[in-house]
Amino acid sequence: MPFLQLLLMMLTIFGTANASLEMSADTTFSEKDLGKRKAEDAIPVIEIRGEGKPMSSAQIRHLEELSNGGPLDLKTETVWKSATCERKVQRNDYVTFHYKCFTEDGKKIAQSYGGETVKMQVGVGMASRGLDKGLLGMCVEELRKITIPYRLSRKGKSVVWKNLPNDEHWITMQIELLSLTPYTHQEQFRFLDSDNDTKIAEDDLINWSKGMKKNYGKTWKNDQIDTVLAAKYYIKYFDVNRDGFVDLGEFEEIMERDEKMMKREKVKAKGRRRDPGFAWILDFNNDGVVTFEENDEAPNHFEKDPTTLPYQIDKEEL
């Protein structure tokens, strides 16, 4: 969109009373002037005069989206990358990194250097949507600059993200990726086994959920979900031998069963991709997508037994 058209749109939409726009231009050059003046001296001078309050951040964001022709997206820039890259970050992988965060005017407002590194799983809600998306495709030792618009930068306050703002128009995250562990069923099991005793119990899931909320701001999308009931449902969903715990073999067996069912589904409803963590049980029809309806109905489901119990599996289907 041309600048003048954008400017006039701004005055039309957000202008205040008595606002005025004045332009002046002198494009006449004499032979004498040619030696003294530069071509840019003839660029029109635009002066905006008005009364009233300045535009709010929301109004500025709206205007920029109008100019962009749609919602603003993040921007990524590789600052440095090794010549070799064994694996790039994919959704569900586990990563460790340091970061620095800057406001739109370049002011540094937060960093992890000098403190704890950030350890998280990618694409499951442990970071803002913008950072989750910006980490994809990174290599170990890579330095990347991720510029994130307001709509993708918001995240609930937590221990890890407590210093990141939720009201900036744009923020820039400079990421140094230190390690990458590929997603596997074994790694996911270890991730959920909060006391590292090689089995998942109800208490593991409840403590894991508390830790996710405190440290990363990751919570159930439906705040009516009772975590204790969800933990009981989860154990019933995976506990093949009915001993009240889930071991690695049981976890792998049920995950493989569900993934085969997901591959058979041709049509997928709109919603969020299935989370391989505690929220795996929200996909009640095993199509790989958690719909708004499934989220809404989850509290009722968790008061009952799973539709398909793990010890009812037909071994020939696996």
C-alpha positions in Angstrom: 0.0 0.0 0.0 1.5 3.4 -1.0 2.6 5.6 2.0 0.2 8.5 1.3 -2.7 6.1 0.9 -1.8 4.5 4.2 -1.4 7.9 5.9 -4.8 9.1 4.7 -6.4 5.8 5.9 -4.8 6.5 9.3 -6.4 10.0 9.4 -9.7 8.7 8.3 -9.8 5.8 10.8 -8.0 7.2 13.8 -7.8 10.9 13.2 -9.0 13.4 15.7 -11.0 16.5 15.3 -9.3 19.5 13.7 -6.6 17.2 12.2 -5.1 18.6 9.1 -2.6 17.4 6.5 -0.3 19.9 4.7 2.0 19.2 1.9 4.5 21.4 0.1 6.8 20.7 -2.7 9.2 22.7 -4.8 10.3 20.8 -7.8 11.7 23.8 -9.8 15.4 23.9 -10.2 17.3 26.7 -11.8 20.7 26.1 -13.3 22.2 27.9 -10.3 20.4 25.6 -7.9 21.6 22.4 -9.6 25.0 22.8 -8.2 23.8 23.5 -4.7 20.7 21.3 -4.2 20.2 17.6 -4.2 17.4 15.6 -5.8 16.0 14.6 -2.4 15.4 18.2 -1.6 12.4 18.1 -3.8 10.7 15.3 -1.9 7.3 16.6 -0.6 7.3 17.7 3.0 4.3 16.2 4.9 3.1 17.7 8.2 0.4 16.2 10.3 -1.4 18.4 12.8 -4.1 17.3 15.1 -5.6 17.4 18.6 -6.5 14.7 21.0 -4.9 11.5 22.3 -2.2 9.7 20.3 -3.1 6.3 18.8 -3.1 3.3 21.1 -0.9 0.3 20.6 -4.0 -1.6 19.4 -4.8 1.0 16.8 -1.2 1.0 15.5 -1.3 -2.8 15.3 -4.6 -2.7 13.4 -3.2 -0.1 11.0 -0.1 -2.2 10.3 -2.3 -5.3 9.6 -4.4 -3.3 7.2 -1.2 -2.2 5.4 0.1 -5.9 5.5 -3.2 -7.2 4.1 -3.7 -9.6 6.9 -2.4 -10.7 10.4 1.3 -10.0 11.0 3.6 -13.1 11.1 7.0 -13.6 12.7 10.2 -13.0 10.9 13.4 -15.1 11.3 17.0 -14.4 10.5 19.9 -16.8 10.8 22.8 -14.9 12.4 25.2 -17.9 12.4 25.0 -21.6 11.6 27.5 -24.4 11.4 28.3 -25.9 8.0 27.0 -29.2 9.2 23.6 -29.9 10.7 22.7 -33.5 11.7 19.1 -32.7 12.5 16.8 -29.6 12.4 14.3 -28.9 15.1 10.9 -30.5 14.5 7.7 -30.3 16.5 7.8 -32.4 19.7 11.6 -32.4 19.8 13.3 -31.4 23.1 15.7 -28.4 23.0 17.9 -26.4 25.3 18.8 -22.8 24.5 19.9 -19.4 25.8 18.0 -16.3 24.7 18.1 -12.5 24.8 14.8 -10.5 24.3 14.6 -7.0 22.9 11.7 -4.5 22.5 10.9 -3.0 19.1 13.2 0.0 19.7 16.2 -2.3 20.5 16.1 -2.2 24.3 17.2 -5.5 26.0 14.6 -6.4 28.6 15.4 -10.1 29.4 18.0 -12.8 28.9 18.8 -16.3 30.2 22.6 -15.8 30.0 24.0 -15.7 33.5 21.2 -17.9 34.7 19.4 -21.2 33.8 19.2 -22.4 30.2 15.7 -22.9 28.9 14.8 -26.6 28.4 11.5 -27.4 26.7 9.5 -29.4 24.2 8.7 -27.6 21.0 5.2 -27.1 19.7 3.2 -28.2 22.8 2.5 -24.9 24.5 5.5 -24.5 26.7 6.4 -21.2 25.0 4.5 -18.5 23.0 3.2 -19.5 19.6 5.7 -17.3 17.9 8.7 -18.7 19.7 7.4 -22.3 19.2 7.2 -21.6 15.5 10.4 -19.7 15.3 12.5 -22.6 16.8 11.5 -25.0 14.0 14.3 -25.8 11.6 17.1 -24.6 13.9 20.4 -26.6 14.1 22.5 -27.1 17.2 24.9 -24.1 17.8 22.8 -22.0 15.4 22.2 -18.3 16.4 18.8 -17.1 15.2 16.9 -13.8 15.5 13.1 -14.3 15.8 11.0 -11.2 15.5 7.5 -11.9 16.9 4.4 -9.8 16.5 2.0 -9.1 19.4 -0.6 -11.7 18.5 2.1 -14.5 18.6 4.2 -13.3 21.6 1.7 -13.5 24.5 2.3 -16.2 27.1 1.0 -16.7 30.7 3.5 -15.4 33.3 5.7 -18.2 34.7 9.1 -18.8 36.2 10.8 -19.2 32.8 9.0 -16.4 31.0 8.4 -14.0 33.9 10.5 -11.2 32.4 9.0 -11.3 28.9 6.4 -8.5 28.1 2.9 -9.2 26.9 2.2 -5.7 25.7 4.9 -5.0 23.2 4.0 -4.4 19.5 7.0 -6.5 18.4 9.6 -8.3 20.4 12.9 -9.9 19.1 14.3 -13.1 20.6 17.9 -13.9 19.9 18.3 -17.7 20.3 21.4 -19.8 20.7 20.5 -23.4 20.4 22.6 -25.6 22.7 21.2 -29.1 22.3 18.4 -31.0 20.5 17.0 -34.4 21.4 14.6 -36.0 18.8 11.1 -37.0 19.9 10.6 -40.7 20.6 8.2 -42.6 22.7 11.0 -43.4 25.2 11.9 -39.7 25.6 8.3 -38.7 26.0 7.9 -41.4 28.7 10.9 -40.0 30.6 9.6 -36.5 30.2 6.3 -37.5 32.0 8.0 -39.7 34.6 8.5 -36.8 37.0 10.2 -38.8 39.8 12.3 -40.9 37.4 11.3 -44.3 38.9 10.6 -45.8 35.4 6.8 -45.9 35.8 4.1 -43.2 35.5 1.6 -43.0 38.4 -1.2 -40.5 39.0 1.0 -38.4 41.3 3.6 -38.1 38.5 1.0 -36.6 36.2 -0.4 -34.3 38.8 3.1 -33.0 39.7 4.1 -32.8 36.1 1.0 -30.6 35.4 1.8 -28.3 38.3 5.3 -27.9 37.1 4.2 -27.0 33.6 1.9 -24.3 34.9 4.4 -22.9 37.3 7.5 -23.0 35.1 6.1 -22.5 31.6 2.5 -21.2 31.9 1.2 -24.3 30.2 -2.3 -25.2 31.4 -5.4 -27.1 30.2 -7.3 -25.1 27.5 -10.5 -25.8 29.4 -10.1 -24.6 33.0 -13.0 -26.8 34.1 -10.8 -29.9 33.7 -10.0 -31.6 37.0 -6.3 -32.6 36.9 -6.8 -35.4 39.4 -9.7 -37.0 37.4 -7.6 -36.5 34.2 -4.7 -38.4 35.8 -6.9 -41.3 36.9 -8.3 -41.4 33.3 -4.8 -41.3 31.8 -3.6 -44.3 33.9 -6.7 -46.3 32.9 -6.1 -45.4 29.2 -2.5 -46.8 29.2 -2.4 -49.4 32.0 -2.5 -52.7 30.1 -1.9 -55.0 33.0 -4.1 -53.0 35.4 -1.6 -52.6 38.2 -2.3 -48.9 38.7 0.9 -47.8 36.9 2.1 -47.3 33.3 5.5 -48.7 32.4 7.5 -47.9 29.2 6.2 -51.1 27.4 2.6 -50.2 28.1 3.2 -46.6 27.0 4.8 -47.6 23.7 2.0 -50.1 23.0 -0.8 -47.6 23.4 1.0 -44.8 21.6 1.6 -47.1 18.6 -2.1 -48.2 18.7 -3.3 -44.6 18.6 -0.8 -43.5 16.0 -2.0 -46.3 13.7 -5.6 -45.2 14.2 -4.7 -41.6 13.5 -3.1 -42.6 10.2 -6.3 -44.3 9.1 -8.3 -41.2 9.5 -8.6 -39.4 6.2 -10.7 -36.4 7.2 -9.6 -34.2 10.1 -11.7 -31.7 12.0 -10.4 -28.2 12.8 -8.5 -27.9 16.1 -5.1 -28.2 17.7 -2.7 -31.0 16.8 -2.5 -33.8 19.4 -0.1 -33.1 22.2 2.0 -36.2 23.0 2.1 -35.3 26.7 -0.6 -35.5 29.4 -3.1 -33.9 27.0 -2.8 -37.0 24.7 -6.0 -38.3 26.2 -8.0 -35.2 24.9 -8.2 -36.7 21.4 -11.2 -38.9 22.2 -11.7 -40.2 18.6 -8.0 -40.7 17.8 -8.0 -38.6 14.6 -4.9 -36.6 15.6 -6.7 -33.4 16.3 -8.2 -32.1 19.5 -11.3 -30.1 18.5 -13.1 -27.4 20.5 -15.9 -29.8 21.1 -13.5 -32.4 22.6 -12.0 -29.8 24.9 -15.4 -28.7 26.0 -16.6 -32.3 26.7 -13.4 -33.4 28.4 -14.6 -32.9 32.0 -17.5 -35.2 31.4 -15.3 -37.8 29.7 -12.8 -37.9 32.6 -15.6 -38.9 35.0 -16.0 -42.1 33.1 -13.7 -44.9 31.8 -12.0 -44.6 28.4 -14.2 -46.0 25.6 -11.5 -48.4 24.6 -9.6 -49.9 27.6 -5.9 -50.9 26.9 -6.4 -54.5 27.9 -9.2 -54.8 25.2 -6.7 -54.3 22.4 -6.8 -56.8 19.6 -3.1 -57.8 19.3 -3.5 -58.5 15.6 -4.2 -54.8 15.0 -0.8 -53.8 16.4 
